[in-house]
Structures are given as C-alpha cells and as structure tokens.
C-alpha cells in the first residue's frame, strides 16, 4: 500500500537517497530543505511518515517537531541527526518522535524504521501534557558525552526508558560510564526530585551487604547499637543504583526479588516488612548469563532486573568521540587550557584505552599538569600502567588500522570512494611477507606454510614487492 512520506533535510545526498528508496517502494514522497518548507508541505498533504533532520537552516528540527504534531498529528516522525546528544534524544522522545536515527544510517535501517512507524499509526498513546518536562544535563560536569553512532543508541535508549518505571540493567566494561547512565536515567525520570542512592556492592563487606541494602533493627547483630535504614528505604520515591550487581550474595538476591515483586523491604532482625516505592537501576561488567548458568545468580532476579538493557560501548569502539571527550574533560580541569593540537588528537585516537573513558580522563589530567598551561603533547601523557595492562599487539594494530582508514577517508574530501581494502593490503602485505621470511631465515617453503599460502604465491609476492630478489625457481 502506498503511503505519503515527507523528508525534511537540507543535505541533498541524504534526501535524494531516501527519496529514491521510498519511491522504489511506490510511496509518494515530498522533500523539503527547511523546516518552514516542510511544515507548509505537511499542511497541504498530511504525511504518514516524516523524516526530520535536527540541524536545519532557520527553524531547527526539534522546534519543528512540535509544530508538526499540530499540523499533522497522525504522522509518525523519525528524527535524524549527525550531531545528537542525550538532550537531543530526550527532547525527540518527549516531543513525540516515533524513533531517533543517528547519521550515518543505511537505507535498510531507514526503511525498516518507516515500516514500523506505519504499523504503529493509529495505536498511539495520547501522552500530551501527561509527562513531566525532562531535565537537561549535558552541560553538567558528569554529562554523558559522545556523537558516535554507538553513543547515539545509548542516548536514545535512555530517553525511551527514563519516563517509565522499568528496571534497567547497564552493562559494559569498567570505566565506560555506567554510573553516569544510571544518573541520566534518574535525572530524566519523573522521580528526579526524589533521592538517588548508589550502592557499590563490591565495596561492601559480604556479611554486611544485607544490612547496607535493607537496614537493620537495634541488636540485630553485634555492633548494631541503633536501628538504621538501608539504601532501599532511603531512596523511597526515587531510584536505587546497584553497581556490580553480580557481587550480591545469593541469600540477599532472594530479598531483593521480594522488593521487586512486592515493593517492600525487611530490615535485618525485623519481624515486619516496610513498604517502599523505588526504581532499581543496576550495572555489571560481569556476564550475568554465565552467572545464572553457574548458579551464582538467580535466574528469576536476572529476568526482573533485565527488563530494559543498555550496553555501553568500550572507548575503542567510539574513537571518534575522543576529541569531544578531551574537550569536555579539559574544560573541567581549567577554562584557560588551550585546545588539543591535531597531532596529539591523532595520538590519542591511536592509543589503546583498556581503562576506557576513565583512563582517558586521568591521562588528560596528568598531561594537563605536565603541560603547565601549554599545548598538550604526546610526551605529556603517562605510559599505560600495569593496572590497566599494556595493549596487545592485535589491539595496537587495530587502532592503527582505524586511524589509517580515517586519514584516507578525510583525504578524499568528498571525492569518489577509493579501494581502501586493496590499498590496505598493499600497505601491510610486504611487511607480513618480509617478516615471515626473516623469521624462517628466508626459507620460502616454510614461510608459505606459516602464511597459509601456496609456495608459488609467495614467489609472486616477492617478485611484486622485491623484483631484485626474485628467484622463482629456488626455495
């Protein structure tokens, strides 16, 4: 069935590609390069689906989103942006957007989103005026920072789940910012005026975890000289963030399940339970599925806590965010610090960060001290420590390849794509062949076995890269 699609984007290549894709599906398509033009077209012919860019000349896309809800209330709006942050995602969801796509996206993703949007039409919940306005926290010192597609996904998931009461499970490596995500969920929820209590479970004495979470009555155990409320009770009406969830002992897990099922806590030594109203957001860097299989974590509790998972990517999967993160952290260290030079940014991109964003922050602070107010240079940064562990050769190679690809793409400056795969092969193949031969004292037969190539192929590669050393009839 043909539908009406309106594309509001001032980037001609994106608008053209979307138009062609939808026209091939026999949909009626209108394109506008500004919000004002798009609103005028939406008034003339009510669209079924609107793809709306955030950055537009004149009226911005988020402002236009509110106007679109007035002139075309039945349209499903998909917000698209290359420069989004958490506030953008929150405002898009708050404004009634059906979905949020981060550029670059592929056409298959856009088409799938449009199909889901069309299927959802007519089943919309009227939330106008019911949701409280969501707060903006991107300018805070502990803001989540990033423009990479991976972080755009994180922002969208936070924006979608924050207004609900659902349990959230945040996963990711140490140092990726899991507590920041928990704080963002709370700060953008209807509970934001109530307490957020943080329980770092791994830091507690295993014998006292139950008391820390649920509280205790006087005389419940040796040293309990007076009653004490636990973190769950202290967070009544708000949110509890359970960090390092996998470290909760099994007996305590059973009591935590009761909190989720009955919204009540029972302090240690108490005969009666107390009612509480808390939302639980938890985090772990451990594999909870494996813990469930091993019997160290309750499967029923896992399913109750994992209602809405959010995975934080490691820094190596979002290296394009490093300049933005560097700017953010340096602004915290001192407003007079100069911008990071381009060669230093290249160094930061190529360096492995096993400690993720936390390690980057600490390294930047170290470098800022060493630079004494001057430009940050690579020599100002500390060497990787044993605590984080030096990067493996494979990790260093991957980082270098990522940086090489980035340099090649930037050098094209909008020209036709080059054959990057073949160029990369030609860059590394001579080194691979030469080192393999060097390791086996020049024996081409053995080198061929190491390389997994035919002996004749090795001879051809030597002839290609070192014609002066070619000896096709000898091994």
Secondary structure, DSSP 8 states (H G I E B T S, - for coil): ---EEEEE-S-HHHHHHHHHHHHHTT-EEEEESSHHHHHHHHHHS--SEEEEESS-SSS-HHHHHHHHHHH-TT-EEEEEESS--HHHHHHHHHTT-SEEEESS--HHHHHHHHHHHHHHTT-----TTTS------TTSTT-----SHHHHHHHHHHHHHHTS---EEEE--TTS-HHHHHHHHHHTSTTTTS-EEEEEGGGS-GGGHHHHHHEE-TTSSTT--S-EE-HHHHTTTSEEEEESGGGS-HHHHHHHHHHHHHSEE--BT-SS-EE---EEEEEESS-HHHHHHHTSS-HHHHHHH-SEEEE---GGG-GGGHHHHHHHHHHHH-TT-----HHHHHHHHHS--TTHHHHHHHHHHHHHHHHTTS---GGGS----TTT----HHHHHHHHHHHHHHHHHHHHTTS----HHHHHHHHHHHHHHHHHHHHTTT-HHHHHHHHT--HHHHHHHHHHH-GGG--TT--
